[in-house]
Amino acid sequence: MKSDIQTKRLGKIIESDRLMLSAEASGLIEYDLKNLLDNYFNLSGKVTLSVTALKDCYLITVSAPASSIKTFGIVK
């Protein structure tokens, strides 16, 4: 019984370590998101990214303050 608990605990620790984004990877994704969002918004601050591991998926949250939405035409 104790061994099962320890095995599950170790599995959770390994999974948690695997899910962690390095600062370098997070910075690269934020850079890419900033460039994308700059096409549609006048950004007024830093783009931030949060990745949270849930039971069977990831919750990805992107935040970026913008002063306005850029006007753009409809592609035909």
C-alpha positions in Angstrom: 0.0 0.0 0.0 2.7 2.4 1.0 4.6 1.6 -2.2 1.6 2.5 -4.3 1.3 5.9 -2.7 5.0 6.5 -3.2 4.8 5.4 -6.8 1.8 7.8 -7.5 3.6 10.6 -5.7 6.8 10.1 -7.8 4.7 10.0 -10.9 3.1 13.3 -10.1 6.5 14.9 -9.4 7.9 13.6 -12.7 4.9 14.8 -14.6 5.0 18.2 -12.9 8.7 18.6 -13.9 8.0 17.6 -17.4 5.2 20.2 -17.7 7.3 23.1 -16.6 8.2 25.5 -19.4 11.7 26.9 -19.2 12.0 30.7 -19.1 13.6 30.6 -22.5 10.7 28.6 -24.1 8.2 30.9 -22.4 10.0 34.0 -23.6 10.1 32.7 -27.2 6.3 31.9 -27.2 5.6 35.4 -25.7 7.7 37.0 -28.4 5.8 35.1 -31.1 2.4 36.0 -29.6 3.5 39.7 -29.3 4.3 39.8 -33.0 1.0 38.1 -33.9 -1.1 40.4 -31.6 0.7 43.5 -32.9 -1.0 42.8 -36.2 -4.5 43.3 -34.7 -4.0 45.5 -31.6 -2.0 48.5 -30.4 -0.4 46.8 -27.5 0.4 49.0 -24.5 2.3 46.5 -22.4 3.9 43.1 -22.1 2.4 39.9 -23.4 2.3 37.3 -20.7 1.7 33.5 -20.9 0.6 31.1 -18.3 0.4 27.3 -18.8 -1.4 25.2 -16.2 -1.6 21.4 -16.3 -5.0 20.1 -15.6 -6.1 16.5 -15.2 -6.2 15.7 -18.9 -5.2 18.9 -20.7 -3.4 22.2 -20.5 -5.0 25.5 -19.8 -3.1 28.2 -21.7 -3.8 31.8 -20.8 -2.4 34.8 -22.8 -2.7 38.3 -21.4 -1.8 41.5 -23.2 -3.0 45.1 -22.5 -4.0 47.0 -25.7 -5.0 50.6 -26.1 -7.0 49.9 -29.2 -7.9 47.5 -32.0 -6.3 48.2 -35.4 -8.5 48.7 -38.4 -8.1 46.1 -41.1 -9.9 45.2 -44.3 -11.7 42.1 -45.2 -9.7 39.8 -47.4 -11.8 38.7 -50.4 
